[in-house]
Amino acid sequence: SFEVEIGSTGQIIAVGEETSALDALTNAGFQIEASCTEGVCGTCETGVLSGTPLHLDSVLTDDERESNETMFPCVSRAKSPRITLDL
Ligand code: FES
């Protein structure tokens, strides 16, 4: 499990092992546009401000993964205990 911090407000949202970051954000009232929920369409792309994503999508190139600038919360998680998203 890990925590998502909302960059604009500092709100912390816990993401449990059984839940996607997208679902945790949606349940907390954040409306993130999503389509496939399988990490292939790219719709849910969300900017990363700090922390290290664990990329589980099929969209990003290796260079984009290493840049840590964006992630797909429908499938991707965090390697760091907390990840701050540009929301
Ligand atoms: Fe398709 Fe996240 S909804 S990549």
Boltz pocket constraint, residues with backbone or C-beta under 6 A from the ligand:
constraints:
  - pocket:
      binder: B
      contacts: [[A, 33], [A, 34], [A, 35], [A, 36], [A, 37], [A, 38], [A, 39], [A, 40], [A, 41], [A, 42], [A, 43], [A, 44], [A, 45], [A, 57], [A, 72], [A, 73], [A, 74], [A, 75]]
      max_distance: 6.0
